[in-house]
Amino acid sequence: MNFKMFLYRMKMTSPHNKKKNRKFFPLIILAVILLAIILFGFSGIFSSSTLFVASPIFSVRDSFNNWYQFKSYVIKDKESLVNENLKLKERLIESEMKLITLGVLENENSELKSLLGIRTEERRGIVASVLLRPPQVPYDIIIIDIGEDDGVKEGMLVGVYGDILLGFVEEVFNDTSRVRLYSRSGEKVNVFINNTNIFTTAVGSGGGNFEITIPRVDEVEVGSLVTTLGTEAFVLGIVEFIKADMADAFQRVLFRIPVNIQELKWVEVYP
């Protein structure tokens, strides 16, 4: 086919194609306009008669938008309720555990003091607010708001509720002090395990946790109190887990302090 023949055919077919395209062109324009109305609501640029004709479309658009917004709100609200419910359940479980822990501490500590002849009057110290705690500072370190001006000295014991021992004053400044917790990794404390005859040494393993290694023949129960020695004994923690291997002559007793350091708001410094 030569070039002249191609041009001849183009001339013969072009009028027909133009007529065909002209038929669809108004429909395409109308579809674009309707789509713009539905998506963007360009109602202000049309006459009242046009708006009257298009009012069903506006109604469909508004109904869809309302349905979509309502659906989105319901989904978000449901997710929010689920998350809030989970948080409340976690707080409830934590509160129940605290009540159980405090009950165990009160009963067992009273029995222990009675058995050991330890004084039962309330221990009083200098109350201090906790300024910084992990993770704001290194783990097993807290900063309190009293210092040398308040009579605080290095080596003073630091605890809560009069019976629970946390650590000791490591460094003193004019109006603040740095407290080192006994649970700090490698820190050693001489302890006694309640309801046993076990006197041993606990080693801090970090994050409020301790570990004791004792002969496997010694019986220890989960939930037993671990206290310091002496007539001024404190509760150091509660046994949470026991690792024993039949092939090993020793067992590892894991316990932790009965308070959450991350939520600690105040402590007592004992002279």
Buried (B, 14 or more C-beta within 10 A) or exposed (E): EEEEEEEEEEEEEEEEEEEEEEEEEEEEEEEEBEEEBBEEEEBEEBEEEEBEEBEEBBEEBEEEEEEEEEEEEEEEEEEEEEEEEEEEEEEEEEEEEBEEBBEBBEEBBEEBBEEEEBEEEEBEBBEBEBBBBBEEBEBBBBBBBBBBEBEBEEEBBBBBBBBBBBBBBBEBEEEBBBBBBBBBEEBEBEBBBBBBEBEBEBBBBBBBBBBBEBEBEBEBEEBBBBBBEEEEBBBBBBBBEBEEEEEEEEBBBBBBBBBEBEEBEEBBBBE
